[in-house]
Amino acid sequence: MHNESKTLVIIPARNEAQRIPVVIRSIRDNLPHCEILVVEDGSTDDTVAVVRSLGAKIVSLPISLGYGGAIRVGFQYAATKGYRYAVTMDADGQHNAGDLPTIIDGLSRDGNDLVIGSRFLGEATYSIPAARRIGMSLFSVITSAVVGKKITDTTSGFMGVGPRALPLAAEYCATDFPNAELICIVATNGCKVGEVPVRIHERKDGKSMFTFWKAFYYPFKLLLAVSMVLLRK
């Protein structure tokens, strides 16, 4: 069911030894026949040992590549190993593994090449800081224009990629704010992009990638990146 045996769930993780066991067990409860890959991004805690003890696949990076770099490594692994679908999830417990079948259905049943798990179509249980809301709104305007339809959640890290989009993700996934840029690259290469509602939980600790200045800088960087993609085409 849900093409689980052909699905790889990719979890970028850095110093997540305490929280990642709950995430991995939840994935297995909801998508028991999928495979799980943790891309360990230069942790200094026991993340590697914990993941191995739980029997998940792991790629341990010798130095930190950041979120985007870790995601790209995961996509490269999925493409090389012949998986049909790859789904990215965060290691901090914000994403609800119960929504994984919905993501997979969006790819297999609805014919999308890339499916975004949108917190704005589902139930968000947290508030978003002003700077982050500004950045997300700018991302949405740019990405929606490229895709040709409204995209509500361009920075979601809960995302499914199908066989046509997977080689693009493996080759072009950016190292900073990779999700919005990947959506644009996939769309400009003739792939179909869709969104499904998901539930996102409040961040327990840590901080967002968005600062006040990044909220303005990165949307313009995205616009430049999209322009280069269009020029190459």
Buried (B, 14 or more C-beta within 10 A) or exposed (E): EBBBEBBBBBBBBBBBBEBBBEBBEBBBEBBEEBBBBBBBBBBEEBBBEBBBEBEBBBBBBEEBBBBBBBBBBBBBBBBEEEBBBBBBBBBBBBBBBBBBBBBBBBBBEEEBBBBBBBBBBBEBEEEBBEBBEBBBEBBBBBBBEBBEEEBBBBBBBBBBBBBBBBBBBBEBBBBBBBBBBBBBBBBBBEBBBBBBBBBBBEEEEEEBBBBEEBBEEBBEBBBEBBEEBEEEE
